[in-house]
């Protein structure tokens, strides 16, 4: 789980770096101030929307994986209980036969 947090931090650093790079490139591009501000605002909005989409997709992925893990664990617990019961029954039968 801690590793996922680290991956998220690295990804966010990448997104922030890319946004900063795009902002610097726009500032140095020959364009009017108003046009540059509009472009920066548009890019910032696109970045925020994309980050929101990625966060939503990530949350959905984590929820699906949690459901998958829960199902696998539940199945393993059920099989363990069944095996325990079969072992207990075999033990009881063997004990009765030896009495």
Residue, then its C-alpha position, 0 to 999 in steps of 0.5 A: x500500500x505504501x508503494x502505491x502512495x509513492x507511485x502516486x507522488x511520483x506521478x503527481x511530481x511528473x504532472x506538476x513538472x509537465x505543467x510547469x514546463x508547459x507554462x514556461x514554454x508558453x511564457x517564452x512563446x511570442x504571443x500577446x499577454x492576454x492570449x498567453x494567460x488564456x492558453x495557460x488557463x486552458x492548459x491548467x484546466x485540461x491538466x486538472x480535468x485529466x488529473x481528476x479523470x486519472x484519480x477517478x480511474x485509480x480509485x475505481x481500479x483500487x476498488x475493483x482489486x479490493x473486491x477481487x482480493x476479498x472474493x479470493x480471501x473469502x473463497x480461501x477461508x471457506x475452503x480452509x473451513x471445509x478442510x478443517x471439518x473434513x479433518x475433524x470428521x476423519x479424526x473423530x472416525x479414527x478415534x471411534x474405530x480405535x476405542 
